[in-house]
Amino acid sequence: MQHPSLLPDFPRPLLFAHRGLNRIFLENTIEAFRAAHDAGVPGIELDVHLTLDGALVVFHDDTSGRIEKQVNPSAPERNLSIEGSTLAELRALSIGPRIPLLDELFETFGNRMYYDIELKCRSASDTGLASAVAASIRRHGLEKHCVISSFNPFALRHFRKAEPDIPIGIIWNKSKELYWFLRHGEGALIANADFLKPEFPIAAHLLLYLRILARRPIVPWTVNDVSIARKLLKGGAKGIISDEADAVRAAVWH
């Protein structure tokens, strides 16, 4: 199978603001993404869940508690399950109005940016997330502006069936939260991934090996140190995902 090219219409190296400029604004919000855009960062990385009633919400965690606590430290947390709640229930939270829908994000930025959309799903079964994300991308005509990534290789396989022409990338690290058989990039084989998205310490040590073995583009996360970003790019990384994307851009892209 020929792998789809990784955002071929955009200059190298690629640069993604991890959940937007999240050190300044609340992660995965329109404000954080707009700050990245206004700083000249060309791409954003974001996370998408499917709610109980089929809405695509841009949110990282499986539950709402951490962000509730971050926004309102003194208020009691409801800690709702994102996938086990309706959009109305999530929007009723104190943080609810700040949780964007994927369609709202696309309507705001359109083709002015490119997107790394991480599928948040722990199931090997087809939950409908992949096809819903593919449909949203198509509605906005952003097929050439998107890549899809996930820790879950089965979610990537479901996306491939829904939309074969958008590149898919496997994410991994050595966290014990990840199944043991996925901690060394094995998900790339399960999903037949088009690009690799390892946590940066793995990429820093194995970039050359991975490039020779897999012959797939590598886009490490989350690279916040300018010197490490330079080292990874010099070693062959095709892009960088960073919490400090504006600072990395200013230091490395000029």
Buried (B, 14 or more C-beta within 10 A) or exposed (E): EEBBEBBEEBEEBBBBBBBBBBBEBBBBBBBBBBBBBEBEBBBBBBBBBBBBEEBBBBBBBBBBEBBBBEEEEEEEBBEBBBBEBBBEBBBEBBBBEBBBBBBBBBEBBEEEBBBBBBBBBEEEEBBEBBBBBBBBBEEBEBEBBBBBBBBBBBBBBBBBEBBEEBBBBBBBBEEEEBEEEBBEBBBBEBBBBBBBBBBBEBBBEBBEEBBEEBEBBBBBBBBBBBEBBBBBBEBBBBBBBBBBBBBBBEEBBE
